[in-house]
Amino acid sequence: MAKPVIAILYDFDKTLCTEDMQNYSFIPNLGLTPKEFWGKTGVLGNNHSMDKILAYMYEMLYMCKQKNIKLTKEYLNSLGKNIKYFPGVSTWFSRINAFGESLGVKIEHYIVSSGTKEIIDGTTIAHEFKRIYGCEFLYDEETNEAIWPKMAINFTLKTQFIFRISKGAFDIIDEEKLNSDTPDKARHVFYRNMIYIGDGMTDIPCMQVVKDKGGKSIAVYRSNDEEKVMKLVNDSRINFVCLADYSQNSSLEKFVQMSIENMVLYEKLRQKEMKQLQNFQNRFEGETNV
């Protein structure tokens, strides 16, 4: 019998890593500061009533062309090695996996990001995730250079991946399974067995969906940046808020472990109730047939 699955979904920028992923290498390689790059992106979006995600992807294409930088998948992958993480991230996954194993459940990790998937694919932690969902480029088959956005995931579109993961519709082109009516017994993971970890306002749609469906939503914040997530607390969008510290025995680890324990306990009680109900139904039917 397969072990029950508990899924932990993460944003990436300022959730697992300390800055926007482009800030570490991509933007400096253009000879710009993050303020300059994101400023240009904001102006483009505002002037053309343009989706912010598409705006930054356009600027990545445009600026690389201006600077004669070949924007290939390999180039973007190479930028992942310079990502800096919050404390404890490098050992977080093995610790949480072992904790789940001790309780008889399988922990699966997923990235759901509006950042650049190709950069995340090149990070030292990419292998820890069952799936990485992020913005992607389409590449010219001859030059291998990016020519168009293949996948753009804004803050609202992130929510589709909650449903994909629950139903096991992992392939982005599998629309039939995504939109089908899926009974509980056919689900890969129940919504109530999901934990979403994000850094703030851009994660609100996902946090709200997971929380409303019985899972747990956690907002993490950088040191001295707690004020930015307090609105989420006041608006009851999340279950918990804490410092972005993934170290052993941190508040974040303790809350995630407690959440996993509660999920395991609930599933055990539910299975016991269903078994008792089935036994009662069988006994009732037996007496009726006498």
DORO-934785 format. One record per residue (C-alpha): x, y, z. Coordinates in nm, 3 decimals. Layout:
REM DORO-934785
<rec><px>X</px><py>Y</py><pz>Z</pz></rec>
...
REM end
This chain:
REM DORO-934785
<rec><px>0.000</px><py>0.000</py><pz>0.000</pz></rec>
<rec><px>0.139</px><py>0.341</py><pz>-0.101</pz></rec>
<rec><px>0.223</px><py>0.584</py><pz>0.177</pz></rec>
<rec><px>-0.003</px><py>0.889</py><pz>0.216</pz></rec>
<rec><px>0.146</px><py>1.201</py><pz>0.056</pz></rec>
<rec><px>0.193</px><py>1.540</py><pz>0.217</pz></rec>
<rec><px>0.293</px><py>1.813</py><pz>-0.029</pz></rec>
<rec><px>0.489</px><py>2.125</py><pz>0.062</pz></rec>
<rec><px>0.466</px><py>2.398</py><pz>-0.201</pz></rec>
<rec><px>0.716</px><py>2.684</py><pz>-0.204</pz></rec>
<rec><px>0.751</px><py>3.016</py><pz>-0.371</pz></rec>
<rec><px>1.120</px><py>3.074</py><pz>-0.450</pz></rec>
<rec><px>1.227</px><py>3.439</py><pz>-0.452</pz></rec>
<rec><px>1.255</px><py>3.575</py><pz>-0.096</pz></rec>
<rec><px>1.107</px><py>3.250</py><pz>0.029</pz></rec>
<rec><px>1.393</px><py>3.005</py><pz>-0.017</pz></rec>
<rec><px>1.650</px><py>3.250</py><pz>-0.156</pz></rec>
<rec><px>1.723</px><py>3.589</py><pz>-0.007</pz></rec>
<rec><px>1.652</px><py>3.809</py><pz>-0.314</pz></rec>
<rec><px>1.485</px><py>3.796</py><pz>-0.653</pz></rec>
<rec><px>1.681</px><py>3.529</py><pz>-0.839</pz></rec>
<rec><px>1.781</px><py>3.767</py><pz>-1.120</pz></rec>
<rec><px>1.956</px><py>3.995</py><pz>-0.869</pz></rec>
<rec><px>2.247</px><py>3.759</py><pz>-0.802</pz></rec>
<rec><px>2.404</px><py>3.728</py><pz>-1.147</pz></rec>
<rec><px>2.166</px><py>3.798</py><pz>-1.435</pz></rec>
<rec><px>2.121</px><py>4.171</py><pz>-1.365</pz></rec>
<rec><px>2.488</px><py>4.241</py><pz>-1.273</pz></rec>
<rec><px>2.592</px><py>4.070</py><pz>-1.598</pz></rec>
<rec><px>2.386</px><py>4.333</py><pz>-1.781</pz></rec>
<rec><px>2.582</px><py>4.606</py><pz>-1.606</pz></rec>
<rec><px>2.272</px><py>4.717</py><pz>-1.416</pz></rec>
<rec><px>2.163</px><py>4.732</py><pz>-1.056</pz></rec>
<rec><px>1.847</px><py>4.550</py><pz>-0.944</pz></rec>
<rec><px>1.684</px><py>4.889</py><pz>-0.889</pz></rec>
<rec><px>1.756</px><py>4.988</py><pz>-1.250</pz></rec>
<rec><px>1.635</px><py>4.659</py><pz>-1.402</pz></rec>
<rec><px>1.315</px><py>4.632</py><pz>-1.201</pz></rec>
<rec><px>1.253</px><py>5.001</py><pz>-1.252</pz></rec>
<rec><px>1.261</px><py>4.955</py><pz>-1.630</pz></rec>
<rec><px>1.032</px><py>4.655</py><pz>-1.596</pz></rec>
<rec><px>0.785</px><py>4.856</py><pz>-1.391</pz></rec>
<rec><px>0.780</px><py>5.144</py><pz>-1.639</pz></rec>
<rec><px>0.722</px><py>4.904</py><pz>-1.930</pz></rec>
<rec><px>0.436</px><py>4.736</py><pz>-1.749</pz></rec>
<rec><px>0.271</px><py>5.060</py><pz>-1.643</pz></rec>
<rec><px>0.306</px><py>5.231</py><pz>-1.983</pz></rec>
<rec><px>0.150</px><py>4.940</py><pz>-2.170</pz></rec>
<rec><px>-0.091</px><py>4.803</py><pz>-1.905</pz></rec>
<rec><px>0.120</px><py>4.489</py><pz>-1.928</pz></rec>
<rec><px>0.129</px><py>4.190</py><pz>-1.700</pz></rec>
<rec><px>0.430</px><py>4.236</py><pz>-1.470</pz></rec>
<rec><px>0.560</px><py>3.886</py><pz>-1.535</pz></rec>
<rec><px>0.550</px><py>3.929</py><pz>-1.912</pz></rec>
<rec><px>0.715</px><py>4.269</py><pz>-1.867</pz></rec>
<rec><px>1.017</px><py>4.128</py><pz>-1.685</pz></rec>
<rec><px>1.048</px><py>3.840</py><pz>-1.933</pz></rec>
<rec><px>1.042</px><py>4.088</py><pz>-2.221</pz></rec>
<rec><px>1.312</px><py>4.298</py><pz>-2.056</pz></rec>
<rec><px>1.528</px><py>3.988</py><pz>-2.006</pz></rec>
<rec><px>1.504</px><py>3.915</py><pz>-2.380</pz></rec>
<rec><px>1.548</px><py>4.277</py><pz>-2.487</pz></rec>
<rec><px>1.837</px><py>4.365</py><pz>-2.258</pz></rec>
<rec><px>2.034</px><py>4.050</py><pz>-2.336</pz></rec>
<rec><px>2.002</px><py>4.131</py><pz>-2.705</pz></rec>
<rec><px>2.121</px><py>4.487</py><pz>-2.639</pz></rec>
<rec><px>2.424</px><py>4.359</py><pz>-2.446</pz></rec>
<rec><px>2.503</px><py>4.076</py><pz>-2.693</pz></rec>
<rec><px>2.444</px><py>3.814</py><pz>-2.424</pz></rec>
<rec><px>2.311</px><py>3.486</py><pz>-2.561</pz></rec>
<rec><px>2.004</px><py>3.407</py><pz>-2.355</pz></rec>
<rec><px>2.019</px><py>3.028</py><pz>-2.378</pz></rec>
<rec><px>1.881</px><py>2.769</py><pz>-2.140</pz></rec>
<rec><px>2.239</px><py>2.673</py><pz>-2.051</pz></rec>
<rec><px>2.324</px><py>3.034</py><pz>-1.965</pz></rec>
<rec><px>2.022</px><py>3.066</py><pz>-1.738</pz></rec>
<rec><px>2.098</px><py>2.729</py><pz>-1.574</pz></rec>
<rec><px>2.452</px><py>2.850</py><pz>-1.499</pz></rec>
<rec><px>2.314</px><py>3.147</py><pz>-1.303</pz></rec>
<rec><px>2.149</px><py>2.913</py><pz>-1.054</pz></rec>
<rec><px>2.479</px><py>2.825</py><pz>-0.891</pz></rec>
<rec><px>2.511</px><py>3.177</py><pz>-0.745</pz></rec>
<rec><px>2.178</px><py>3.173</py><pz>-0.561</pz></rec>
<rec><px>2.204</px><py>3.242</py><pz>-0.188</pz></rec>
<rec><px>1.958</px><py>3.073</py><pz>0.045</pz></rec>
<rec><px>1.815</px><py>3.147</py><pz>0.384</pz></rec>
<rec><px>1.974</px><py>2.964</py><pz>0.681</pz></rec>
<rec><px>1.908</px><py>2.591</py><pz>0.689</pz></rec>
<rec><px>1.767</px><py>2.553</py><pz>0.336</pz></rec>
<rec><px>2.044</px><py>2.318</py><pz>0.219</pz></rec>
<rec><px>1.955</px><py>2.056</py><pz>0.483</pz></rec>
<rec><px>1.584</px><py>2.137</py><pz>0.519</pz></rec>
<rec><px>1.453</px><py>1.884</py><pz>0.270</pz></rec>
<rec><px>1.637</px><py>1.581</py><pz>0.407</pz></rec>
<rec><px>1.528</px><py>1.670</py><pz>0.762</pz></rec>
<rec><px>1.162</px><py>1.714</py><pz>0.669</pz></rec>
<rec><px>1.165</px><py>1.401</py><pz>0.455</pz></rec>
<rec><px>1.307</px><py>1.199</py><pz>0.745</pz></rec>
<rec><px>1.045</px><py>1.342</py><pz>0.980</pz></rec>
<rec><px>0.767</px><py>1.239</py><pz>0.741</pz></rec>
<rec><px>0.921</px><py>0.895</py><pz>0.703</pz></rec>
<rec><px>0.918</px><py>0.850</py><pz>1.082</pz></rec>
<rec><px>0.542</px><py>0.911</py><pz>1.076</pz></rec>
<rec><px>0.476</px><py>0.679</py><pz>0.785</pz></rec>
<rec><px>0.406</px><py>0.946</py><pz>0.521</pz></rec>
<rec><px>0.585</px><py>1.060</py><pz>0.208</pz></rec>
<rec><px>0.681</px><py>1.427</py><pz>0.186</pz></rec>
<rec><px>0.691</px><py>1.580</py><pz>-0.162</pz></rec>
<rec><px>0.832</px><py>1.925</py><pz>-0.235</pz></rec>
<rec><px>0.719</px><py>2.153</py><pz>-0.519</pz></rec>
<rec><px>0.824</px><py>2.494</py><pz>-0.646</pz></rec>
<rec><px>0.547</px><py>2.724</py><pz>-0.771</pz></rec>
<rec><px>0.722</px><py>3.045</py><pz>-0.875</pz></rec>
<rec><px>0.676</px><py>3.351</py><pz>-1.092</pz></rec>
<rec><px>1.053</px><py>3.349</py><pz>-1.130</pz></rec>
<rec><px>1.260</px><py>3.192</py><pz>-1.407</pz></rec>
<rec><px>1.241</px><py>2.811</py><pz>-1.406</pz></rec>
<rec><px>1.566</px><py>2.769</py><pz>-1.599</pz></rec>
<rec><px>1.756</px><py>2.951</py><pz>-1.323</pz></rec>
<rec><px>1.593</px><py>2.738</py><pz>-1.053</pz></rec>
<rec><px>1.680</px><py>2.424</py><pz>-1.254</pz></rec>
<rec><px>2.047</px><py>2.518</py><pz>-1.218</pz></rec>
<rec><px>2.042</px><py>2.555</py><pz>-0.839</pz></rec>
<rec><px>2.201</px><py>2.315</py><pz>-0.594</pz></rec>
<rec><px>1.858</px><py>2.228</py><pz>-0.449</pz></rec>
<rec><px>1.670</px><py>2.164</py><pz>-0.777</pz></rec>
<rec><px>1.690</px><py>1.786</py><pz>-0.728</pz></rec>
<rec><px>1.490</px><py>1.813</py><pz>-0.405</pz></rec>
<rec><px>1.164</px><py>1.893</py><pz>-0.586</pz></rec>
<rec><px>0.919</px><py>1.656</py><pz>-0.748</pz></rec>
<rec><px>0.820</px><py>1.935</py><pz>-0.987</pz></rec>
<rec><px>0.945</px><py>2.289</py><pz>-1.048</pz></rec>
<rec><px>0.684</px><py>2.522</py><pz>-1.196</pz></rec>
<rec><px>0.803</px><py>2.863</py><pz>-1.309</pz></rec>
<rec><px>0.821</px><py>3.101</py><pz>-1.604</pz></rec>
<rec><px>0.996</px><py>2.953</py><pz>-1.907</pz></rec>
<rec><px>1.122</px><py>3.068</py><pz>-2.246</pz></rec>
<rec><px>1.078</px><py>2.916</py><pz>-2.590</pz></rec>
<rec><px>1.413</px><py>2.864</py><pz>-2.765</pz></rec>
<rec><px>1.514</px><py>2.886</py><pz>-3.129</pz></rec>
<rec><px>1.603</px><py>2.537</py><pz>-3.250</pz></rec>
<rec><px>1.907</px><py>2.660</py><pz>-3.445</pz></rec>
<rec><px>2.062</px><py>2.920</py><pz>-3.213</pz></rec>
<rec><px>1.927</px><py>2.780</py><pz>-2.883</pz></rec>
<rec><px>1.851</px><py>3.139</py><pz>-2.780</pz></rec>
<rec><px>1.529</px><py>3.243</py><pz>-2.608</pz></rec>
<rec><px>1.279</px><py>3.401</py><pz>-2.848</pz></rec>
<rec><px>0.945</px><py>3.412</py><pz>-2.664</pz></rec>
<rec><px>0.783</px><py>3.335</py><pz>-2.326</pz></rec>
<rec><px>0.669</px><py>2.972</py><pz>-2.324</pz></rec>
<rec><px>0.516</px><py>2.987</py><pz>-1.979</pz></rec>
<rec><px>0.434</px><py>3.299</py><pz>-1.777</pz></rec>
<rec><px>0.299</px><py>3.241</py><pz>-1.426</pz></rec>
<rec><px>0.159</px><py>3.546</py><pz>-1.254</pz></rec>
<rec><px>0.031</px><py>3.551</py><pz>-0.897</pz></rec>
<rec><px>-0.320</px><py>3.433</py><pz>-0.979</pz></rec>
<rec><px>-0.212</px><py>3.169</py><pz>-1.231</pz></rec>
<rec><px>-0.002</px><py>3.010</py><pz>-0.959</pz></rec>
<rec><px>-0.320</px><py>2.865</py><pz>-0.809</pz></rec>
<rec><px>-0.369</px><py>2.619</py><pz>-1.096</pz></rec>
<rec><px>-0.070</px><py>2.422</py><pz>-0.970</pz></rec>
<rec><px>-0.241</px><py>2.355</py><pz>-0.639</pz></rec>
<rec><px>-0.512</px><py>2.173</py><pz>-0.834</pz></rec>
<rec><px>-0.259</px><py>2.004</py><pz>-1.063</pz></rec>
<rec><px>-0.061</px><py>1.868</py><pz>-0.771</pz></rec>
<rec><px>-0.374</px><py>1.748</py><pz>-0.591</pz></rec>
<rec><px>-0.498</px><py>1.564</py><pz>-0.899</pz></rec>
<rec><px>-0.157</px><py>1.442</py><pz>-1.014</pz></rec>
<rec><px>-0.197</px><py>1.635</py><pz>-1.341</pz></rec>
<rec><px>0.171</px><py>1.729</py><pz>-1.341</pz></rec>
<rec><px>0.211</px><py>1.775</py><pz>-1.717</pz></rec>
<rec><px>0.134</px><py>2.136</py><pz>-1.806</pz></rec>
<rec><px>-0.049</px><py>2.030</py><pz>-2.124</pz></rec>
<rec><px>-0.270</px><py>1.779</py><pz>-1.940</pz></rec>
<rec><px>-0.581</px><py>1.995</py><pz>-1.934</pz></rec>
<rec><px>-0.823</px><py>1.702</py><pz>-1.938</pz></rec>
<rec><px>-0.705</px><py>1.562</py><pz>-1.605</pz></rec>
<rec><px>-0.677</px><py>1.910</py><pz>-1.456</pz></rec>
<rec><px>-1.039</px><py>1.994</py><pz>-1.538</pz></rec>
<rec><px>-1.190</px><py>1.652</py><pz>-1.471</pz></rec>
<rec><px>-1.401</px><py>1.568</py><pz>-1.167</pz></rec>
<rec><px>-1.157</px><py>1.376</py><pz>-0.948</pz></rec>
<rec><px>-1.290</px><py>1.168</py><pz>-0.655</pz></rec>
<rec><px>-1.087</px><py>1.161</py><pz>-0.334</pz></rec>
<rec><px>-0.962</px><py>0.808</py><pz>-0.390</pz></rec>
<rec><px>-0.807</px><py>0.913</py><pz>-0.722</pz></rec>
<rec><px>-0.625</px><py>1.220</py><pz>-0.591</pz></rec>
<rec><px>-0.248</px><py>1.225</py><pz>-0.562</pz></rec>
<rec><px>-0.269</px><py>1.438</py><pz>-0.247</pz></rec>
<rec><px>-0.560</px><py>1.588</py><pz>-0.055</pz></rec>
<rec><px>-0.577</px><py>1.967</py><pz>-0.030</pz></rec>
<rec><px>-0.589</px><py>1.929</py><pz>0.349</pz></rec>
<rec><px>-0.246</px><py>1.765</py><pz>0.328</pz></rec>
<rec><px>-0.081</px><py>2.063</py><pz>0.160</pz></rec>
<rec><px>0.146</px><py>2.326</py><pz>0.312</pz></rec>
<rec><px>0.220</px><py>2.646</py><pz>0.119</pz></rec>
<rec><px>0.522</px><py>2.860</py><pz>0.210</pz></rec>
<rec><px>0.558</px><py>3.207</py><pz>0.056</pz></rec>
<rec><px>0.693</px><py>3.550</py><pz>0.138</pz></rec>
<rec><px>0.400</px><py>3.785</py><pz>0.108</pz></rec>
<rec><px>0.154</px><py>3.969</py><pz>-0.109</pz></rec>
<rec><px>0.238</px><py>3.793</py><pz>-0.436</pz></rec>
<rec><px>0.150</px><py>3.459</py><pz>-0.276</pz></rec>
<rec><px>-0.190</px><py>3.563</py><pz>-0.143</pz></rec>
<rec><px>-0.402</px><py>3.371</py><pz>-0.400</pz></rec>
<rec><px>-0.219</px><py>3.043</py><pz>-0.329</pz></rec>
<rec><px>-0.215</px><py>3.101</py><pz>0.046</pz></rec>
<rec><px>-0.587</px><py>3.169</py><pz>0.047</pz></rec>
<rec><px>-0.675</px><py>2.863</py><pz>-0.163</pz></rec>
<rec><px>-0.465</px><py>2.623</py><pz>0.045</pz></rec>
<rec><px>-0.594</px><py>2.766</py><pz>0.374</pz></rec>
<rec><px>-0.958</px><py>2.763</py><pz>0.260</pz></rec>
<rec><px>-0.928</px><py>2.401</py><pz>0.152</pz></rec>
<rec><px>-0.799</px><py>2.286</py><pz>0.488</pz></rec>
<rec><px>-0.424</px><py>2.299</py><pz>0.431</pz></rec>
<rec><px>-0.172</px><py>2.526</py><pz>0.602</pz></rec>
<rec><px>-0.033</px><py>2.854</py><pz>0.466</pz></rec>
<rec><px>0.286</px><py>3.005</py><pz>0.605</pz></rec>
<rec><px>0.431</px><py>3.350</py><pz>0.537</pz></rec>
<rec><px>0.804</px><py>3.388</py><pz>0.590</pz></rec>
<rec><px>0.986</px><py>3.719</py><pz>0.616</pz></rec>
<rec><px>1.342</px><py>3.843</py><pz>0.602</pz></rec>
<rec><px>1.503</px><py>3.989</py><pz>0.914</pz></rec>
<rec><px>1.365</px><py>4.338</py><pz>0.988</pz></rec>
<rec><px>1.099</px><py>4.287</py><pz>0.719</pz></rec>
<rec><px>0.818</px><py>4.148</py><pz>0.934</pz></rec>
<rec><px>0.591</px><py>4.445</py><pz>0.869</pz></rec>
<rec><px>0.534</px><py>4.341</py><pz>0.507</pz></rec>
<rec><px>0.358</px><py>4.019</py><pz>0.603</pz></rec>
<rec><px>0.152</px><py>4.154</py><pz>0.893</pz></rec>
<rec><px>-0.131</px><py>4.250</py><pz>0.658</pz></rec>
<rec><px>-0.165</px><py>3.880</py><pz>0.576</pz></rec>
<rec><px>-0.208</px><py>3.813</py><pz>0.947</pz></rec>
<rec><px>-0.462</px><py>4.090</py><pz>0.990</pz></rec>
<rec><px>-0.660</px><py>3.971</py><pz>0.687</pz></rec>
<rec><px>-0.654</px><py>3.606</py><pz>0.808</pz></rec>
<rec><px>-0.490</px><py>3.489</py><pz>0.484</pz></rec>
<rec><px>-0.239</px><py>3.261</py><pz>0.656</pz></rec>
<rec><px>-0.208</px><py>3.017</py><pz>0.944</pz></rec>
<rec><px>0.138</px><py>3.115</py><pz>1.060</pz></rec>
<rec><px>0.409</px><py>3.379</py><pz>1.007</pz></rec>
<rec><px>0.775</px><py>3.345</py><pz>1.098</pz></rec>
<rec><px>1.132</px><py>3.441</py><pz>1.013</pz></rec>
<rec><px>1.269</px><py>3.281</py><pz>0.696</pz></rec>
<rec><px>1.495</px><py>3.048</py><pz>0.890</pz></rec>
<rec><px>1.491</px><py>2.682</py><pz>0.787</pz></rec>
<rec><px>1.746</px><py>2.573</py><pz>1.046</pz></rec>
<rec><px>1.695</px><py>2.277</py><pz>1.275</pz></rec>
<rec><px>1.462</px><py>2.360</py><pz>1.566</pz></rec>
<rec><px>1.363</px><py>2.693</py><pz>1.411</pz></rec>
<rec><px>1.006</px><py>2.819</py><pz>1.452</pz></rec>
<rec><px>0.940</px><py>2.735</py><pz>1.088</pz></rec>
<rec><px>1.058</px><py>2.377</py><pz>1.125</pz></rec>
<rec><px>0.856</px><py>2.328</py><pz>1.443</pz></rec>
<rec><px>0.535</px><py>2.458</py><pz>1.284</pz></rec>
<rec><px>0.581</px><py>2.247</py><pz>0.969</pz></rec>
<rec><px>0.647</px><py>1.938</py><pz>1.180</pz></rec>
<rec><px>0.343</px><py>2.009</py><pz>1.395</pz></rec>
<rec><px>0.132</px><py>2.055</py><pz>1.081</pz></rec>
<rec><px>0.254</px><py>1.723</py><pz>0.941</pz></rec>
<rec><px>0.177</px><py>1.549</py><pz>1.272</pz></rec>
<rec><px>-0.176</px><py>1.691</py><pz>1.274</pz></rec>
<rec><px>-0.232</px><py>1.585</py><pz>0.913</pz></rec>
<rec><px>-0.116</px><py>1.232</py><pz>0.990</pz></rec>
<rec><px>-0.340</px><py>1.214</py><pz>1.299</pz></rec>
<rec><px>-0.641</px><py>1.341</py><pz>1.106</pz></rec>
<rec><px>-0.592</px><py>1.080</py><pz>0.832</pz></rec>
<rec><px>-0.566</px><py>0.803</py><pz>1.088</pz></rec>
<rec><px>-0.884</px><py>0.914</py><pz>1.264</pz></rec>
<rec><px>-1.065</px><py>0.950</py><pz>0.933</pz></rec>
<rec><px>-0.963</px><py>0.602</py><pz>0.821</pz></rec>
<rec><px>-1.079</px><py>0.461</py><pz>1.156</pz></rec>
<rec><px>-1.417</px><py>0.636</py><pz>1.126</pz></rec>
<rec><px>-1.463</px><py>0.513</py><pz>0.770</pz></rec>
<rec><px>-1.378</px><py>0.158</py><pz>0.873</pz></rec>
<rec><px>-1.628</px><py>0.174</py><pz>1.159</pz></rec>
<rec><px>-1.892</px><py>0.314</py><pz>0.927</pz></rec>
<rec><px>-1.828</px><py>0.038</py><pz>0.674</pz></rec>
<rec><px>-1.850</px><py>-0.230</py><pz>0.945</pz></rec>
<rec><px>-2.177</px><py>-0.083</py><pz>1.069</pz></rec>
<rec><px>-2.316</px><py>-0.072</py><pz>0.715</pz></rec>
<rec><px>-2.214</px><py>-0.433</py><pz>0.650</pz></rec>
<rec><px>-2.371</px><py>-0.546</py><pz>0.977</pz></rec>
<rec><px>-2.692</px><py>-0.351</py><pz>0.904</pz></rec>
<rec><px>-2.717</px><py>-0.502</py><pz>0.556</pz></rec>
<rec><px>-2.656</px><py>-0.847</py><pz>0.699</pz></rec>
<rec><px>-2.936</px><py>-0.810</py><pz>0.952</pz></rec>
<rec><px>-3.171</px><py>-0.674</py><pz>0.686</pz></rec>
<rec><px>-3.111</px><py>-0.974</py><pz>0.461</pz></rec>
<rec><px>-3.193</px><py>-1.228</py><pz>0.735</pz></rec>
REM end
